Amino acid sequence: MKVSVDSQRCQGHTLCAMIAPDSFVLSDIDGTSSPVSEDVPADHEDVVREAAQSCPEQAISIEE
């Protein structure tokens, strides 16, 4: 599974990093999110899916 964050849509709500802290990192400048790695380890897939579903801006995309 691969994950990406649309930097134009992300508003820095930080929910993804709270739900999946090992998979998302927040910018020190504006709080926007980016994936730690595009490739999601199998044991992190469920929390990454939850983070994507929780994003108010729907900025997280998952490719199975």
C-alpha positions in Angstrom: 0.0 0.0 0.0 1.2 3.5 -0.8 0.1 6.8 0.9 0.4 10.4 -0.2 -0.8 13.8 1.2 -2.1 16.5 -1.1 -0.2 19.5 0.2 -2.7 21.9 -1.4 -5.6 20.3 0.5 -3.9 19.7 3.9 -4.8 22.4 6.4 -2.7 21.1 9.3 -5.5 19.6 11.5 -2.9 17.0 12.7 -5.5 14.2 13.1 -3.4 11.9 10.9 -0.3 12.3 13.0 -2.3 11.7 16.2 -3.9 8.6 14.7 -0.8 7.2 12.9 2.3 9.0 14.5 4.7 6.5 12.9 3.3 7.2 9.4 2.9 10.9 9.2 5.2 13.8 10.1 4.1 17.5 10.6 5.9 20.5 9.2 7.4 22.8 11.8 6.6 25.7 9.6 2.8 25.4 8.9 1.8 22.1 10.6 0.9 20.4 7.3 1.4 16.7 7.1 3.5 14.4 4.8 4.0 10.7 4.9 7.1 9.4 6.7 7.4 7.0 3.7 5.3 6.5 0.6 5.3 2.8 1.2 3.2 1.8 4.2 4.4 -1.2 6.2 1.8 -4.0 6.5 1.5 -3.5 10.2 0.6 0.2 9.8 -2.0 -0.2 7.1 -5.1 -0.1 9.4 -4.1 3.1 11.2 -3.1 4.8 7.9 -6.6 3.9 6.5 -8.2 5.3 9.7 -6.1 8.5 9.4 -7.2 8.9 5.8 -10.8 8.5 6.7 -10.5 11.0 9.6 -8.9 13.8 7.5 -11.4 16.7 7.4 -9.9 17.9 4.1 -9.7 14.4 2.5 -6.1 15.2 1.7 -4.7 11.7 2.2 -4.8 9.3 -0.7 -4.2 5.6 -0.5 -3.2 3.3 -3.4 -3.6 -0.4 -2.7 
